[in-house]
Each structure stands twice: as C-alpha cells, then as structure tokens.
C-alpha cells in the first residue's frame, strides 16, 4: 500500500505555521520552510521578551523614582532605605506612579524617608 504524503495532518501543520507567519515580509509569509524558521525565531524572542519586559519596567520605575527623589534632595538609595526603616511597604511601580502623577504625596514620602535616614 502506498504511503500517504499529503494528508490532512500535514496540511493542518503547515497551515498553522503559515497562519502564525501572517504579516511577515517577503517569502517568510508564504513559503513553508522560510515561514517555519521565522516563526520559530519569533516565538523564541516572544518567550524571552515576556520575561525581559518585567526587567525593563522595573528599570524604568527606578529611573523615575530616582529623578523625583533627587529633585527633592535625596538619592534613590537613601530614599528606599528610609522607606524601609519607616516600614512603608510600597513597591516601585506605585512609587513611580506617585512620582509622576501625585508629586505632593511623593514629597511627603520623601520627607518621611529623610527623617528616618538622617
């Protein structure tokens, strides 16, 4: 009995890859071999960057807090140390949001941190 080559499972597998490659440029969007390589690479980057995004946001929050704290006359390190010794448990996301959107309350937190560090 001859071997079935173009079965439904093979077509399904190829269509799945080509569907993932939609929007790619050149032959990567419609030639299976090129599409498979591009999709594999893109999925690898997507997996990596989902973890990297968390690092990038934390860096951004720290930069924003540092800038706002320095405008109030204290460094980021001393500010965080002061908050910890004052037992104020706010994460960096909230602190960065306060620094940008609510400078008055951020200024109060800086005052508390300065009192605890000094």
C-alpha positions in Angstrom: 0.0 0.0 0.0 1.5 3.4 -0.9 2.4 5.9 1.7 0.0 8.9 2.1 2.1 12.1 1.7 -0.4 15.0 1.6 -2.6 14.0 4.4 -4.9 16.3 6.4 -2.5 16.4 9.4 0.4 17.6 7.2 -1.9 20.3 5.7 -3.0 21.3 9.2 0.5 21.6 10.5 1.6 23.7 7.5 -1.5 26.0 7.7 -0.8 26.5 11.4 2.7 27.7 10.7 1.7 29.9 7.8 -1.1 31.5 9.9 1.5 32.4 12.6 3.7 33.9 9.8 0.9 36.3 8.7 2.3 39.8 8.4 5.9 38.7 7.9 7.7 40.2 4.9 8.9 38.6 1.7 8.9 34.8 1.3 8.6 34.3 5.1 4.9 34.7 4.9 4.1 32.2 2.2 6.9 29.7 1.8 6.7 27.0 4.4 10.4 26.4 5.1 11.1 30.2 5.4 7.9 30.7 7.4 8.8 27.9 9.9 12.3 29.3 10.5 10.9 32.9 11.0 8.0 31.6 13.3 10.4 29.6 15.4 12.7 32.6 15.8 9.8 34.9 16.6 8.3 32.6 19.2 11.7 32.3 20.8 12.0 36.1 21.0 8.5 36.4 22.3 9.2 33.9 25.1 12.4 35.7 26.1 11.0 39.2 25.9 8.0 38.3 28.1 10.5 37.9 30.9 12.6 40.8 29.8 9.7 43.2 29.8 9.4 42.8 33.6 13.1 43.8 34.0 12.7 46.7 31.6 9.7 48.1 33.5 11.5 47.8 36.9 14.4 49.7 35.5 12.1 52.4 34.2 10.4 52.7 37.6 13.7 53.0 39.4 14.8 55.8 37.0 11.6 57.7 37.6 11.8 57.4 41.3 15.5 58.4 41.3 14.7 61.6 39.3 11.8 62.6 41.5 13.8 61.8 44.7 16.8 63.8 43.5 14.5 66.8 42.8 13.6 66.6 46.5 17.3 66.4 47.5 17.7 62.8 48.3 19.2 59.9 46.3 17.2 56.8 45.3 19.3 54.6 47.6 18.7 56.7 50.7 15.0 57.2 49.8 14.4 53.4 49.6 16.4 52.8 52.8 14.4 55.5 54.6 11.1 54.0 53.5 12.2 50.5 54.6 13.2 51.8 58.0 9.9 53.7 58.3 8.2 50.4 57.5 6.5 51.9 54.4 5.9 49.0 52.1 5.2 50.4 48.6 6.5 48.7 45.5 8.5 50.6 42.8 5.6 50.6 40.4 3.4 52.5 42.8 6.2 54.8 43.9 7.0 55.7 40.2 3.3 56.3 39.5 3.1 58.6 42.6 6.3 60.5 41.5 4.7 61.2 38.1 1.0 61.7 38.9 1.0 62.8 42.5 4.1 64.8 43.4 2.6 66.2 46.6 2.2 62.8 48.3 5.6 61.7 46.9 7.1 64.7 48.6 5.6 63.6 51.9 7.1 60.2 51.5 10.5 61.8 50.8 10.1 63.8 54.0 9.4 60.6 56.0 12.4 58.9 54.3 14.7 61.8 55.1 13.7 61.8 58.7 14.4 58.1 59.1 17.8 58.2 57.2 19.2 61.3 58.9 
